[in-house]
């Protein structure tokens, strides 16, 4: 609208400003997405530890309580605007997808090695990239597809999935990855909606679902484990806030390859917490993943720089 309404003299200047703003937004979106993926890695490590002793429903319930405790003051301040007023179908589909994703991940880690579960979840960038064209209208060229595929090769090299990856339980992980990819795509569609109602409604719905499931089997947690479950909720909240903000300002197909950075964080956390020294395949796989992410960042920066007029 600004470009159409401007005079012929100032239109090039306005276009240059908008293109520079787009480049800055893309860089900020990538940074926020990487932060969200870091929280994802923490979530995975804490969840794998806790789900060995507690039911998935109980974990989802107490995780949601921890997140909502932090969200409550913010929600109270904007309580009149907290409830979604439009696009109810997409909102409902998103919270169902996010809840299914969380349940599937924790359920899968009870019976499968974490590396195998993460391998399936690393299919999510492929799903996001595939859905971003028909559902979001984004232009997904060969470069973005190539980066996603190269990153997935890096995942396979690093994780080296075992025979458990081909068990019936693997279908749970694959379904969870599909729900995650769909939810991320819908979050991009809802980018005009503020992150607070998106995240608050999501944890409220997941908490109610978990409460219903935990009524079947409840294990009384000690103070340490209860604190860790609340911490898990805070970490998960930080993850979804960062990702929602990232998707509000950058295309989903640009951000998708950076999902693979969770393998890098998992490797670093393994060394710091469990003293797991990375093997040669892990180092090679991480190098491939980092290279694919850097290439996406370089390509998006180059394309937008070429689109800027040389003089205004």
ABEGO torsion letter per residue (X at the ends): XAAAABBAAAAAAAAAAAAAAAAAAAAAAAAAAAAAAAAAAAAAAAAAAAAAABBAAAAAAAAAAAAAAAAAAAAAAAAAAABBABGAAAAAAAAAAAAAAAAAAAAAAAABBAAAAAAAAAAAAAAAAAAAAAAAGBBBBAAAAAAAAAAAAAAAAAAGBBAAAABAAAAAAAAAAAAAAAAAAAAAAAAABBAAAAAAAAAAAAAAAAAAAAAABBBBBBAAAAAAAAAAAAAAAAAAAAAAAAAAABBAAAAAAAAAAAAAAAAAAAAAAAGBBBBAAAAAAAAAAAAAAAAAAAAAAAAAAAABBABX
